[in-house]
Amino acid sequence: MNRAPLSRRTVLRGSGSVAVALPFLEAMLPRMATAAPAPKRFVYFFFPNGVNPSSWFPAGASSGLGTLPETLSPLAPLQSKLVVLAGVNMQSARENPGNAHGVGMTNLLTGRKFIFEENTRFGAEGWGAGITIDQEIASRIGVGSRYASLQFGVQTLRVYGGAPVYAYTSYSGPSKPMPCEDNPQRMFTKLFTTIDSGSGDAQARLDRRKSVLDFIGEDFRQVNTRVGAGDRSKLDAHLTALRDIESRLSFVGKAGPACTKPIQTYPRDHNTNSAFPAVGKLQMDMLAMAFACELTQVATLQWSSGASGTTHTWAGANEPHHSLSHKTDAASVAQLQRIQQWYMTQLAYLGQALAIKDSNGVSVLDNSVVLAGSEVGVGPTHTYLNMPYVLLGGAGGAIKTNRFIKYSNATHNDLFVSIMNATGIPATSFGDPKYSMGPLPGLAG
């Protein structure tokens, strides 16, 4: 009872300078405390090529959500934590002539017209002209975290249209794109293990596919004696989840010189079309764990690139996504519908992965705000009117959920102002001031 609380930065260390991050534990609370302030968190969830509005937006005026439209139906289990927005335009993109998907990608999170780079046969292209909302939030609330922000990707560098600007959603400043890490093995190593560069023995053992968890047994036993039954259960669940991720990465196999190549759970090349769903699930699991371990408070999850050409065979589509998005015949529209619904199934998976207990007793999702959106509103027209935005999570109570909010010609700049306010950042403007009038009424506060 007289022991000092565990540091919230505690890691499990082992031989070979391997270290594994931990989630929040009650033993990290100051003595006599019943709760600790929980950090607020922000995620941007990108999906490409827009939506079919007739199956996306709820019917009627602003109200409670009621029965969700078909595309959003996978989110029904999380409906109490959902906000659907209508009438929010990407106005800066509307006034930015150029290649439609390139304009969308560069205006998406900057709220500014792009910096011109070159003319192409599909229109002008350029780089983002300012800091993106994720990086602005990270600069305010992410300073004390191990990582100010994390950029998770799913085949983001497999650029189908040939234009590099399609590959980025996040910018640290004008013409300073921040690439996603779309190799889940590298992301796992970055987040959950640390190996000194000079530790050849540890690296050799890992190269023989020995689990990183096999290195930290003694430290785990010592920490386990300092925590209560609830924390022990949480620790066990955390390490079980890490081992599961390892096994899906083909990281775990027979240890020792006679080690044989393990059975792979997805293709070795994470950029093959068939690997797309498995890579995405790995990235979402690691994103949720990074939040639970308080490694960061800000993340982006980017599925593919602008004008994505992924062929979603697992969703019942037999053509590349981008080419389908330009077709209006019934068969193509049906395939698009299945693709869009599949992405919302992934958003629901992420929301459920974040439904883990946070330091103030509620879920990580309740303390977060996840914004999902695309680079265009509708595929065939490339419109930037009435963009498809949904929010998951209440940002610690700052956003009232289970609502459909319908605006009249609002700008996505002001949506970002509202999100900044919800995460505790005082702001009245974001991006180009020309497109920012203040927070959206009724969203946060």
WOVEN-V840660 format. One record per helix or strand of 3 or more residues. SS is the DSSP state (A for helix, B for strand). FROM is the first residue (numbers start at 1). TO is the last residue. If there is no record, write none. Layout:
# WOVEN-V840660
SS,FROM,TO
SS,FROM,TO
This chain:
# WOVEN-V840660
B,11,13
A,15,17
B,19,21
A,26,28
B,41,46
A,53,55
A,73,81
B,82,89
A,91,94
A,100,107
B,115,120
B,123,127
A,133,141
B,150,154
A,164,167
A,184,192
A,200,207
A,212,215
A,217,224
A,229,248
A,273,292
B,298,303
A,313,315
A,321,325
A,330,353
B,368,373
B,389,392
B,403,411
A,412,422
A,433,435
